[in-house]
Amino acid sequence: MKTQVAIIGAGPAGLFLAHLLKRQGIESVVLELRSREYAEGRVRAGVLEAGTIDTLNNLGLGERMMREGLVDNGLDMRFNGRTIHLDLPGLTGRSVRIYGQQEVVRDLIGARVNEGDPLIFEAEVVRIEGIETSAPRVHYKQGGEMKVLECAFVAGCDGFHGVSRASMPEGVITTYTRAYNFAWLGVLAKAAPMSDMTYVNHDNGFALCSRRSASISRLYLQVPPSDRPENWTDARIWDELHTRMFDDGRTEIQEGEIFQRDIAQLRAFIASPMQHGNLFLAGDAVHIVPPTGAKGLNMAVADARILARSMAAYFSSNSRAELDRYSAECMARVWKTIRFSAYMTGLLHRFDEHSPFDRGMQLTELDFISQSEAAQRAIAEQYVKLSDVAD
Ligand SMILES: Cc1cc2nc3c(=O)[nH]c(=O)nc-3n(C[C@H](O)[C@H](O)[C@H](O)COP(=O)(O)OP(=O)(O)OC[C@H]3O[C@@H](n4cnc5c(N)ncnc54)[C@H](O)[C@@H]3O)c2cc1C
């Protein structure tokens, strides 16, 4: 099989890239390790920045997001029983939208399949050959058989554990990492959510109350990295959420059936450069952010937008100039996004290594933000618009 762009991975990065390329008249084949059901059911991110909303709408695929997704106009941060309310449209002119990553993925897969464009599930890429040549070959296993996809470019959109980053020749990539010594216990509950996304810095640790729909809450608690979901009974989760959110009367957070729970480790990771020869990396394959700023999905979409534009410039002009700038163009934004996510993580979590002085600084920073519109605007702008890029 032959195509112009071989896309490895049908997560947000790979699927947005496939649709954006098609809009430019560029053919691609998407190879996805998992089944369609698995890919469409994977619960992860849920906050769409303004640029991600616009991209889905510009592709003509935003109808369900606009109908079912929830507009989020506020971001609240609590500490010492006080609430800082960030009025997102007032501070930035835009809002974010709450629409689960699995819904975005379902819409993108549905459109690709309906249009009859190649998207092969249960196809595991095992090797990428010839990335320094003009005809790379992607070797994948499907139904017990080895197959080859020939292409002009390979887009490695296969997440943190994929094969693409590992296919870069030794010495090409430099990595930068920060591991946090805590994790997030995340649950989905059939319970009416609080109206605004609400982060809290409590003596017991961080918590977050967010929404997935008008009747589904997405709730998180900071836990030790070695903790396990089964250590947390429903009653313990609700008690801890009420306590950390300063919901002393237990009236603010609605309880309901918890039907999904997982634990995610927090880390920051960047690999640079994001390209070598004719292999280009995008999304979690090349960077991971701690989820405190809700950026992972939005970063993946921004990468896909720049890569699609750069590939389109190559196929229309035969000049590699824009393509050669792909990594450099992404990196400045990636570092800023990691910086924001690390800032929010540092501001809102309890760290074992913090001294009373460090704790005092953290709470004073929150107090300062509560009194400074400039500080609030800086956070709101980064929360709403950081991943916006020119198409
Ligand atoms: C548990 C969890 C919770 C998260 N929660 C949040 C959140 O609350 N907020 C937030 O902003 N972000 C969150 N994130 C991050 C966000 O979901 C990711 O940043 C986003 O999924 C990145 O998209 P991607 O397309 O780059 O990678 P992925 O979504 O990981 O997609 C990669 C795809 O490649 C496929 N693949 C892997 N290896 C191969 C192979 N060898 N061959 C073929 N296909 C392959 C995978 O099956 C997968 O479908 C979370 C991530 C995780 C893991």
The ligand as an SDF file (V2000), in Angstrom:
LIG
                    3D

 53 58  0  0  0  0  0  0  0  0999 V2000
   -5.1900    8.6860   31.7560 C   0  0  0  0  0  0  0  0  0  0  0  0
   -5.0410   10.0080   31.0610 C   0  0  0  0  0  0  0  0  0  0  0  0
   -5.8390   11.0910   31.4700 C   0  0  0  0  0  0  0  0  0  0  0  0
   -5.6940   12.3310   30.8520 C   0  0  0  0  0  0  0  0  0  0  0  0
   -6.4620   13.3710   31.2780 N   0  0  0  0  0  0  0  0  0  0  0  0
   -6.3020   14.5840   30.7000 C   0  0  0  0  0  0  0  0  0  0  0  0
   -7.0640   15.6910   31.1310 C   0  0  0  0  0  0  0  0  0  0  0  0
   -7.8800   15.6060   32.0410 O   0  0  0  0  0  0  0  0  0  0  0  0
   -6.8530   16.8880   30.5000 N   0  0  0  0  0  0  0  0  0  0  0  0
   -5.9480   17.0230   29.4720 C   0  0  0  0  0  0  0  0  0  0  0  0
   -5.8110   18.0930   28.8840 O   0  0  0  0  0  0  0  0  0  0  0  0
   -5.2360   15.9860   29.0390 N   0  0  0  0  0  0  0  0  0  0  0  0
   -5.3920   14.7850   29.6280 C   0  0  0  0  0  0  0  0  0  0  0  0
   -4.6540   13.7400   29.2010 N   0  0  0  0  0  0  0  0  0  0  0  0
   -3.7720   13.9710   28.0820 C   0  0  0  0  0  0  0  0  0  0  0  0
   -4.4990   13.8930   26.7550 C   0  0  0  0  0  0  0  0  0  0  0  0
   -5.4910   12.9110   26.7990 O   0  0  0  0  0  0  0  0  0  0  0  0
   -3.4470   13.6150   25.6930 C   0  0  0  0  0  0  0  0  0  0  0  0
   -2.5590   14.7210   25.6860 O   0  0  0  0  0  0  0  0  0  0  0  0
   -4.0010   13.3690   24.2890 C   0  0  0  0  0  0  0  0  0  0  0  0
   -4.6540   12.1290   24.2440 O   0  0  0  0  0  0  0  0  0  0  0  0
   -2.8750   13.4080   23.2580 C   0  0  0  0  0  0  0  0  0  0  0  0
   -3.3450   12.9680   22.0250 O   0  0  0  0  0  0  0  0  0  0  0  0
   -2.3960   12.1510   21.0430 P   0  0  0  0  0  0  0  0  0  0  0  0
   -3.1920   11.9310   19.8180 O   0  0  0  0  0  0  0  0  0  0  0  0
   -1.0890   12.8130   20.9400 O   0  0  0  0  0  0  0  0  0  0  0  0
   -2.0900   10.7680   21.7930 O   0  0  0  0  0  0  0  0  0  0  0  0
   -3.0550    9.5770   22.1940 P   0  0  0  0  0  0  0  0  0  0  0  0
   -4.4170   10.0860   22.5110 O   0  0  0  0  0  0  0  0  0  0  0  0
   -2.3340    8.8030   23.2410 O   0  0  0  0  0  0  0  0  0  0  0  0
   -3.1770    8.6930   20.8720 O   0  0  0  0  0  0  0  0  0  0  0  0
   -2.1340    7.8790   20.4180 C   0  0  0  0  0  0  0  0  0  0  0  0
   -2.7270    6.7290   19.6330 C   0  0  0  0  0  0  0  0  0  0  0  0
   -1.6780    5.9650   19.0680 O   0  0  0  0  0  0  0  0  0  0  0  0
   -2.0050    4.5890   19.1850 C   0  0  0  0  0  0  0  0  0  0  0  0
   -0.7610    3.8170   19.1160 N   0  0  0  0  0  0  0  0  0  0  0  0
    0.1900    3.6820   20.0650 C   0  0  0  0  0  0  0  0  0  0  0  0
    1.1840    2.8660   19.6320 N   0  0  0  0  0  0  0  0  0  0  0  0
    0.8500    2.4850   18.3810 C   0  0  0  0  0  0  0  0  0  0  0  0
    1.4580    1.6340   17.4300 C   0  0  0  0  0  0  0  0  0  0  0  0
    2.6290    1.0300   17.6820 N   0  0  0  0  0  0  0  0  0  0  0  0
    0.8470    1.4460   16.2350 N   0  0  0  0  0  0  0  0  0  0  0  0
   -0.3250    2.0630   15.9520 C   0  0  0  0  0  0  0  0  0  0  0  0
   -0.9530    2.8790   16.8360 N   0  0  0  0  0  0  0  0  0  0  0  0
   -0.3700    3.0970   18.0300 C   0  0  0  0  0  0  0  0  0  0  0  0
   -2.7210    4.5140   20.5240 C   0  0  0  0  0  0  0  0  0  0  0  0
   -3.5230    3.3480   20.6340 O   0  0  0  0  0  0  0  0  0  0  0  0
   -3.5430    5.7850   20.5080 C   0  0  0  0  0  0  0  0  0  0  0  0
   -4.8200    5.6120   19.9490 O   0  0  0  0  0  0  0  0  0  0  0  0
   -4.7680   12.5000   29.7940 C   0  0  0  0  0  0  0  0  0  0  0  0
   -3.9900   11.4240   29.3900 C   0  0  0  0  0  0  0  0  0  0  0  0
   -4.1060   10.1800   30.0100 C   0  0  0  0  0  0  0  0  0  0  0  0
   -3.2200    9.0380   29.5630 C   0  0  0  0  0  0  0  0  0  0  0  0
  1  2  1  0
  2  3  1  0
  2 52  2  0
  3  4  2  0
  4  5  1  0
  4 50  1  0
  5  6  2  0
  6  7  1  0
  6 13  1  0
  7  8  2  0
  7  9  1  0
  9 10  1  0
 10 11  2  0
 10 12  1  0
 12 13  2  0
 13 14  1  0
 14 15  1  0
 14 50  1  0
 15 16  1  0
 16 17  1  0
 16 18  1  0
 18 19  1  0
 18 20  1  0
 20 21  1  0
 20 22  1  0
 22 23  1  0
 23 24  1  0
 24 25  2  0
 24 26  1  0
 24 27  1  0
 27 28  1  0
 28 29  2  0
 28 30  1  0
 28 31  1  0
 31 32  1  0
 32 33  1  0
 33 34  1  0
 33 48  1  0
 34 35  1  0
 35 36  1  0
 35 46  1  0
 36 37  1  0
 36 45  1  0
 37 38  2  0
 38 39  1  0
 39 40  1  0
 39 45  2  0
 40 41  1  0
 40 42  2  0
 42 43  1  0
 43 44  2  0
 44 45  1  0
 46 47  1  0
 46 48  1  0
 48 49  1  0
 50 51  2  0
 51 52  1  0
 52 53  1  0
M  END
$$$$
